Amino acid sequence: MSKNLNEIIESIKKLTVAELVNLVDNLEEEFDVKAGFAMAAAAPVAAAAVEESTTKTVLITKVSDKKLEMIKKVREYTNMDLMPAKQFCDAISESAPGNLGEFDNDKAAKIAEEFKALGCEVKLQ
């Protein structure tokens, strides 16, 4: 295979299922062809991927100086007891973010804002 073709394949491997479906649709339209059976088989997977995008995982990448308030928030959203919540907060680092869990998009954004207000750095995935 040519170098360009290998680069294209590597780029395609990085796409989500929803992006791949969109790519195939655009290629079908551009070149007036049909992908046929392969796309029919991928459709349920693509639908599941679109559904999953309604949730976000909340990751804390940097702890707050307001440790007590942070532990209280962790307990609120994880239902951890005091000691596990403290250990969770103590273990957070940039290389090992604290995973609060998966929430619907709106709740994840609200949680992220609450932790940011305490001085934490938060990522949503």
ROPA-228953 format. One record per atom (N, C-alpha, C, O): atom name; x, y, z. Coordinates in Angstrom, 2 decimals, padded with zeros to 5 digits, always signed. Example, Ala and Ser with C-alpha at 12.3 -4.5 7.8 and 13.67 -1.06 7.14 Angstrom:
BEGIN
N, +013.19, -005.69, +007.80
CA, +012.30, -004.50, +007.80
C, +013.20, -003.30, +007.80
O, +014.24, -003.32, +008.46
N, +012.85, -002.25, +007.08
CA, +013.67, -001.06, +007.14
C, +012.90, +000.03, +007.87
O, +013.41, +001.14, +008.04
# end
This chain:
BEGIN
N, +000.84, -001.18, +000.00
CA, +000.00, +000.00, +000.00
C, +000.88, +001.25, +000.00
O, +001.99, +001.25, +000.53
N, +000.36, +002.29, -000.60
CA, +001.11, +003.53, -000.65
C, +001.09, +004.22, +000.72
O, +000.24, +003.95, +001.57
N, +002.04, +005.11, +000.91
CA, +002.14, +005.85, +002.17
C, +000.88, +006.67, +002.41
O, +000.37, +006.72, +003.53
N, +000.36, +007.32, +001.35
CA, -000.85, +008.14, +001.49
C, -002.04, +007.29, +001.92
O, -002.83, +007.72, +002.77
N, -002.17, +006.11, +001.35
CA, -003.28, +005.23, +001.70
C, -003.16, +004.77, +003.16
O, -004.16, +004.71, +003.87
N, -001.96, +004.46, +003.59
CA, -001.74, +004.07, +005.00
C, -002.12, +005.21, +005.93
O, -002.73, +004.98, +006.97
N, -001.77, +006.45, +005.58
CA, -002.11, +007.61, +006.41
C, -003.62, +007.79, +006.49
O, -004.15, +008.11, +007.55
N, -004.30, +007.59, +005.36
CA, -005.77, +007.72, +005.34
C, -006.38, +006.66, +006.25
O, -007.29, +006.95, +007.02
N, -005.90, +005.43, +006.15
CA, -006.44, +004.34, +006.96
C, -006.21, +004.62, +008.45
O, -007.10, +004.40, +009.27
N, -005.04, +005.10, +008.80
CA, -004.75, +005.43, +010.20
C, -005.68, +006.54, +010.69
O, -006.13, +006.51, +011.83
N, -005.96, +007.53, +009.83
CA, -006.87, +008.60, +010.21
C, -008.28, +008.07, +010.42
O, -008.98, +008.48, +011.35
N, -008.70, +007.15, +009.57
CA, -010.04, +006.57, +009.67
C, -010.17, +005.76, +010.96
O, -011.23, +005.75, +011.58
N, -009.11, +005.08, +011.36
CA, -009.14, +004.28, +012.59
C, -009.43, +005.13, +013.82
O, -009.94, +004.62, +014.81
N, -009.11, +006.41, +013.76
CA, -009.29, +007.30, +014.90
C, -010.70, +007.88, +014.98
O, -011.04, +008.51, +015.98
N, -011.53, +007.67, +013.95
CA, -012.88, +008.22, +013.93
C, -013.81, +007.45, +014.85
O, -013.64, +006.26, +015.08
N, -014.79, +008.16, +015.38
CA, -015.87, +007.50, +016.13
C, -016.79, +006.84, +015.11
O, -016.70, +007.12, +013.91
N, -017.66, +005.98, +015.58
CA, -018.59, +005.32, +014.67
C, -019.49, +006.34, +013.98
O, -019.76, +006.23, +012.79
N, -019.95, +007.34, +014.73
CA, -020.82, +008.36, +014.14
C, -020.08, +009.14, +013.05
O, -020.65, +009.45, +012.01
N, -018.80, +009.47, +013.30
CA, -018.00, +010.18, +012.29
C, -017.78, +009.30, +011.06
O, -017.79, +009.78, +009.93
N, -017.58, +008.00, +011.29
CA, -017.38, +007.07, +010.18
C, -018.64, +006.98, +009.32
O, -018.55, +006.96, +008.09
N, -019.78, +006.92, +009.95
CA, -021.04, +006.88, +009.19
C, -021.18, +008.15, +008.36
O, -021.57, +008.09, +007.19
N, -020.86, +009.30, +008.95
CA, -020.92, +010.57, +008.24
C, -019.95, +010.57, +007.06
O, -020.30, +011.03, +005.97
N, -018.74, +010.05, +007.25
CA, -017.75, +009.96, +006.18
C, -018.27, +009.12, +005.02
O, -018.19, +009.52, +003.86
N, -018.82, +007.95, +005.34
CA, -019.34, +007.06, +004.29
C, -020.47, +007.75, +003.54
O, -020.54, +007.67, +002.32
N, -021.37, +008.42, +004.27
CA, -022.46, +009.14, +003.61
C, -021.91, +010.18, +002.64
O, -022.41, +010.31, +001.52
N, -020.91, +010.92, +003.06
CA, -020.31, +011.94, +002.20
C, -019.62, +011.32, +000.99
O, -019.70, +011.86, -000.11
N, -018.93, +010.20, +001.19
CA, -018.27, +009.53, +000.06
C, -019.30, +008.98, -000.93
O, -019.11, +009.08, -002.14
N, -020.38, +008.41, -000.41
CA, -021.44, +007.92, -001.29
C, -022.00, +009.05, -002.14
O, -022.20, +008.89, -003.35
N, -022.23, +010.19, -001.52
CA, -022.78, +011.33, -002.23
C, -021.78, +011.89, -003.24
O, -022.14, +012.18, -004.38
N, -020.53, +012.04, -002.83
CA, -019.50, +012.62, -003.69
C, -019.22, +011.78, -004.93
O, -019.06, +012.31, -006.03
N, -019.17, +010.44, -004.74
CA, -018.80, +009.56, -005.86
C, -019.96, +008.78, -006.43
O, -019.77, +007.91, -007.28
N, -021.17, +009.09, -005.98
CA, -022.39, +008.46, -006.47
C, -022.29, +006.94, -006.42
O, -022.54, +006.25, -007.42
N, -021.92, +006.41, -005.24
CA, -021.84, +004.97, -005.01
C, -022.59, +004.63, -003.73
O, -022.97, +005.52, -002.97
N, -022.80, +003.33, -003.51
CA, -023.46, +002.88, -002.28
C, -022.57, +001.90, -001.56
O, -022.02, +000.99, -002.17
N, -022.42, +002.08, -000.24
CA, -021.60, +001.18, +000.56
C, -022.35, -000.13, +000.82
O, -021.72, -001.17, +001.03
N, -023.67, -000.08, +000.79
CA, -024.49, -001.28, +000.87
C, -024.46, -002.00, +002.19
O, -024.65, -001.40, +003.25
N, -024.21, -003.31, +002.14
CA, -024.33, -004.20, +003.29
C, -023.48, -003.76, +004.47
O, -023.94, -003.81, +005.61
N, -022.28, -003.34, +004.23
CA, -021.39, -002.95, +005.33
C, -022.00, -001.84, +006.17
O, -021.91, -001.87, +007.40
N, -022.62, -000.88, +005.53
CA, -023.23, +000.22, +006.27
C, -024.50, -000.23, +006.97
O, -024.82, +000.26, +008.05
N, -025.23, -001.14, +006.37
CA, -026.44, -001.64, +007.02
C, -026.08, -002.35, +008.32
O, -026.80, -002.24, +009.32
N, -024.98, -003.06, +008.31
CA, -024.53, -003.74, +009.52
C, -024.02, -002.76, +010.57
O, -024.16, -003.00, +011.76
N, -023.44, -001.65, +010.13
CA, -022.88, -000.67, +011.06
C, -023.93, +000.28, +011.63
O, -023.66, +000.94, +012.63
N, -025.10, +000.36, +011.04
CA, -026.12, +001.33, +011.46
C, -026.52, +001.18, +012.93
O, -026.57, +002.19, +013.63
N, -026.80, -000.04, +013.43
CA, -027.15, -000.14, +014.85
C, -026.02, +000.30, +015.77
O, -026.27, +000.90, +016.82
N, -024.79, +000.02, +015.39
CA, -023.64, +000.44, +016.19
C, -023.56, +001.95, +016.21
O, -023.29, +002.55, +017.25
N, -023.78, +002.58, +015.05
CA, -023.73, +004.04, +014.96
C, -024.83, +004.66, +015.82
O, -024.60, +005.66, +016.49
N, -026.02, +004.07, +015.80
CA, -027.11, +004.59, +016.61
C, -026.76, +004.51, +018.09
O, -027.06, +005.44, +018.85
N, -026.15, +003.43, +018.50
CA, -025.74, +003.29, +019.90
C, -024.69, +004.34, +020.26
O, -024.71, +004.89, +021.36
N, -023.77, +004.61, +019.34
CA, -022.73, +005.61, +019.60
C, -023.34, +007.00, +019.77
O, -022.89, +007.77, +020.61
N, -024.35, +007.31, +018.98
CA, -025.01, +008.60, +019.08
C, -025.73, +008.70, +020.42
O, -025.70, +009.75, +021.06
N, -026.38, +007.61, +020.85
CA, -027.05, +007.61, +022.15
C, -026.07, +007.83, +023.28
O, -026.35, +008.58, +024.22
N, -024.91, +007.17, +023.20
CA, -023.92, +007.28, +024.26
C, -023.39, +008.70, +024.41
O, -022.95, +009.08, +025.49
N, -023.44, +009.48, +023.35
CA, -022.89, +010.82, +023.41
C, -023.74, +011.76, +024.28
O, -023.40, +012.94, +024.42
N, -024.82, +011.26, +024.85
CA, -025.63, +012.09, +025.73
C, -025.11, +012.07, +027.16
O, -025.69, +012.70, +028.05
N, -024.01, +011.33, +027.39
CA, -023.41, +011.29, +028.72
C, -021.95, +011.71, +028.67
O, -021.29, +011.62, +027.63
N, -021.46, +012.16, +029.80
CA, -020.06, +012.57, +029.92
C, -019.48, +011.98, +031.20
O, -020.19, +011.83, +032.20
N, -018.20, +011.65, +031.16
CA, -017.49, +011.22, +032.34
C, -016.80, +012.45, +032.94
O, -016.15, +013.21, +032.23
N, -016.96, +012.63, +034.24
CA, -016.37, +013.77, +034.94
C, -015.04, +013.33, +035.55
O, -015.00, +012.43, +036.39
N, -013.95, +013.97, +035.11
CA, -012.61, +013.67, +035.61
C, -012.03, +014.89, +036.31
O, -012.00, +015.98, +035.74
N, -011.58, +014.72, +037.54
CA, -010.91, +015.80, +038.26
C, -009.42, +015.61, +038.05
O, -008.86, +014.58, +038.43
N, -008.76, +016.62, +037.45
CA, -007.34, +016.48, +037.13
C, -006.44, +017.24, +038.10
O, -005.24, +016.99, +038.15
N, -007.01, +018.16, +038.88
CA, -006.23, +018.89, +039.87
C, -007.11, +019.17, +041.07
O, -008.24, +019.63, +040.93
N, -006.58, +018.89, +042.25
CA, -007.36, +019.07, +043.47
C, -007.40, +020.54, +043.89
O, -006.58, +021.35, +043.47
N, -008.37, +020.84, +044.71
CA, -008.57, +022.18, +045.22
C, -007.81, +022.37, +046.53
O, -007.52, +021.40, +047.23
N, -007.49, +023.63, +046.84
CA, -006.94, +023.94, +048.16
C, -008.02, +023.82, +049.23
O, -007.73, +023.69, +050.42
N, -009.28, +023.87, +048.79
CA, -010.42, +023.75, +049.71
C, -010.77, +022.26, +049.84
O, -011.81, +021.81, +049.37
N, -009.88, +021.54, +050.47
CA, -009.96, +020.08, +050.52
C, -011.26, +019.57, +051.16
O, -011.87, +018.64, +050.64
N, -011.67, +020.17, +052.26
CA, -012.87, +019.70, +052.95
C, -014.11, +019.84, +052.06
O, -014.92, +018.91, +051.98
N, -014.25, +021.00, +051.41
CA, -015.40, +021.21, +050.53
C, -015.36, +020.24, +049.35
O, -016.39, +019.75, +048.90
N, -014.15, +019.98, +048.85
CA, -014.00, +019.05, +047.74
C, -014.42, +017.63, +048.16
O, -015.11, +016.95, +047.41
N, -013.99, +017.21, +049.34
CA, -014.36, +015.88, +049.82
C, -015.88, +015.78, +049.97
O, -016.47, +014.75, +049.65
N, -016.50, +016.84, +050.47
CA, -017.97, +016.84, +050.60
C, -018.64, +016.67, +049.23
O, -019.60, +015.92, +049.09
N, -018.12, +017.40, +048.22
CA, -018.69, +017.28, +046.87
C, -018.49, +015.88, +046.31
O, -019.39, +015.32, +045.69
N, -017.31, +015.32, +046.52
CA, -017.05, +013.95, +046.05
C, -018.05, +012.99, +046.69
O, -018.61, +012.12, +046.02
N, -018.27, +013.14, +047.98
CA, -019.23, +012.28, +048.67
C, -020.64, +012.46, +048.12
O, -021.39, +011.49, +047.98
N, -020.99, +013.70, +047.81
CA, -022.32, +014.00, +047.29
C, -022.59, +013.27, +045.97
O, -023.68, +012.74, +045.76
N, -021.58, +013.24, +045.09
CA, -021.81, +012.67, +043.76
C, -021.40, +011.21, +043.61
O, -021.70, +010.59, +042.59
N, -020.70, +010.66, +044.60
CA, -020.28, +009.26, +044.51
C, -020.87, +008.38, +045.59
O, -020.79, +007.15, +045.50
N, -021.46, +008.98, +046.61
CA, -021.99, +008.25, +047.77
C, -020.89, +007.49, +048.52
O, -021.16, +006.48, +049.17
N, -019.64, +007.99, +048.44
CA, -018.54, +007.39, +049.20
C, -018.64, +007.81, +050.67
O, -019.18, +008.86, +050.99
N, -018.11, +006.95, +051.54
CA, -017.95, +007.34, +052.94
C, -016.80, +008.33, +053.04
O, -016.10, +008.58, +052.05
N, -016.60, +008.89, +054.22
CA, -015.60, +009.94, +054.42
C, -014.18, +009.51, +054.04
O, -013.52, +010.19, +053.25
N, -013.71, +008.40, +054.58
CA, -012.32, +007.99, +054.33
C, -012.07, +007.65, +052.86
O, -011.07, +008.09, +052.30
N, -012.95, +006.88, +052.21
CA, -012.72, +006.62, +050.79
C, -012.74, +007.91, +049.95
O, -011.98, +008.03, +049.00
N, -013.60, +008.86, +050.31
CA, -013.65, +010.13, +049.57
C, -012.35, +010.91, +049.77
O, -011.84, +011.52, +048.82
N, -011.81, +010.91, +050.99
CA, -010.54, +011.58, +051.26
C, -009.41, +010.91, +050.47
O, -008.58, +011.59, +049.86
N, -009.38, +009.58, +050.48
CA, -008.36, +008.84, +049.74
C, -008.47, +009.10, +048.24
O, -007.47, +009.21, +047.54
N, -009.71, +009.18, +047.75
CA, -009.96, +009.49, +046.34
C, -009.33, +010.84, +046.00
O, -008.62, +010.95, +045.00
N, -009.57, +011.86, +046.83
CA, -009.04, +013.20, +046.59
C, -007.51, +013.22, +046.69
O, -006.84, +013.88, +045.90
N, -006.97, +012.50, +047.67
CA, -005.52, +012.46, +047.87
C, -004.81, +011.80, +046.69
O, -003.66, +012.12, +046.40
N, -005.47, +010.89, +046.01
CA, -004.84, +010.13, +044.92
C, -004.88, +010.86, +043.58
O, -004.22, +010.43, +042.63
N, -005.62, +011.95, +043.48
CA, -005.77, +012.65, +042.19
C, -004.48, +013.35, +041.81
O, -003.85, +014.03, +042.62
N, -004.09, +013.19, +040.56
CA, -002.96, +013.92, +039.97
C, -003.25, +014.07, +038.49
O, -004.19, +013.47, +037.97
N, -002.43, +014.87, +037.80
CA, -002.64, +015.05, +036.36
C, -002.49, +013.74, +035.62
O, -003.18, +013.49, +034.63
N, -001.57, +012.89, +036.09
CA, -001.36, +011.61, +035.41
C, -002.39, +010.56, +035.84
O, -002.54, +009.54, +035.17
N, -003.08, +010.81, +036.93
CA, -004.11, +009.88, +037.41
C, -005.32, +010.67, +037.89
O, -005.52, +010.85, +039.09
N, -006.14, +011.16, +036.94
CA, -007.31, +011.96, +037.33
C, -008.33, +011.13, +038.10
O, -008.41, +009.91, +037.95
N, -009.11, +011.81, +038.91
CA, -010.16, +011.15, +039.68
C, -011.43, +011.06, +038.87
O, -011.97, +012.09, +038.45
N, -011.92, +009.86, +038.63
CA, -013.12, +009.63, +037.84
C, -014.33, +009.62, +038.77
O, -014.54, +008.68, +039.54
N, -015.14, +010.68, +038.67
CA, -016.35, +010.77, +039.51
C, -017.46, +009.88, +038.98
O, -018.36, +009.51, +039.73
N, -017.40, +009.54, +037.71
CA, -018.43, +008.71, +037.12
C, -019.02, +009.35, +035.87
O, -018.59, +010.41, +035.43
N, -020.00, +008.67, +035.32
CA, -020.65, +009.12, +034.09
C, -022.02, +009.69, +034.44
O, -022.79, +009.10, +035.20
N, -022.30, +010.86, +033.85
CA, -023.55, +011.57, +034.12
C, -024.11, +012.08, +032.79
O, -023.38, +012.19, +031.81
N, -025.41, +012.38, +032.76
CA, -025.95, +012.99, +031.55
C, -025.25, +014.34, +031.35
O, -024.75, +014.94, +032.31
N, -025.23, +014.81, +030.12
CA, -024.45, +016.00, +029.76
C, -024.73, +017.21, +030.66
O, -023.79, +017.88, +031.10
N, -025.99, +017.48, +030.94
CA, -026.33, +018.66, +031.74
C, -025.81, +018.52, +033.18
O, -025.25, +019.46, +033.74
N, -026.02, +017.35, +033.77
CA, -025.56, +017.15, +035.14
C, -024.03, +017.15, +035.20
O, -023.46, +017.69, +036.15
N, -023.38, +016.57, +034.20
CA, -021.91, +016.57, +034.17
C, -021.37, +017.99, +034.11
O, -020.40, +018.32, +034.79
N, -022.00, +018.84, +033.30
CA, -021.57, +020.24, +033.21
C, -021.77, +020.96, +034.54
O, -020.92, +021.75, +034.96
N, -022.88, +020.68, +035.21
CA, -023.17, +021.29, +036.52
C, -022.13, +020.85, +037.54
O, -021.61, +021.67, +038.30
N, -021.83, +019.57, +037.57
CA, -020.84, +019.03, +038.51
C, -019.47, +019.66, +038.23
O, -018.77, +020.05, +039.16
N, -019.10, +019.74, +036.97
CA, -017.81, +020.32, +036.60
C, -017.72, +021.76, +037.09
O, -016.69, +022.17, +037.62
N, -018.78, +022.53, +036.91
CA, -018.78, +023.93, +037.36
C, -018.64, +024.02, +038.88
O, -017.94, +024.90, +039.39
N, -019.31, +023.12, +039.60
CA, -019.22, +023.14, +041.06
C, -017.79, +022.87, +041.53
O, -017.29, +023.52, +042.45
N, -017.13, +021.91, +040.90
CA, -015.75, +021.60, +041.29
C, -014.80, +022.71, +040.84
O, -013.84, +023.02, +041.55
N, -015.05, +023.30, +039.69
CA, -014.21, +024.42, +039.24
C, -014.35, +025.61, +040.19
O, -013.37, +026.31, +040.45
N, -015.54, +025.83, +040.71
CA, -015.76, +026.92, +041.66
C, -014.96, +026.71, +042.95
O, -014.63, +027.67, +043.65
N, -014.64, +025.46, +043.25
CA, -013.82, +025.16, +044.42
C, -012.33, +025.31, +044.12
O, -011.50, +025.29, +045.04
N, -011.98, +025.47, +042.84
CA, -010.58, +025.60, +042.46
C, -009.99, +024.35, +041.82
O, -008.78, +024.29, +041.59
N, -010.82, +023.37, +041.54
CA, -010.34, +022.14, +040.89
C, -010.24, +022.35, +039.39
O, -010.87, +023.25, +038.83
N, -009.43, +021.53, +038.75
CA, -009.43, +021.46, +037.30
C, -010.20, +020.20, +036.93
O, -009.95, +019.12, +037.46
N, -011.16, +020.36, +035.99
CA, -012.05, +019.27, +035.65
C, -012.09, +019.09, +034.14
O, -012.07, +020.06, +033.38
N, -012.15, +017.84, +033.72
CA, -012.29, +017.50, +032.30
C, -013.55, +016.67, +032.12
O, -013.87, +015.82, +032.96
N, -014.26, +016.92, +031.03
CA, -015.42, +016.10, +030.67
C, -015.05, +015.29, +029.42
O, -014.55, +015.84, +028.44
N, -015.31, +014.00, +029.48
CA, -015.04, +013.14, +028.32
C, -016.29, +012.44, +027.91
O, -016.28, +011.67, +026.95
# end
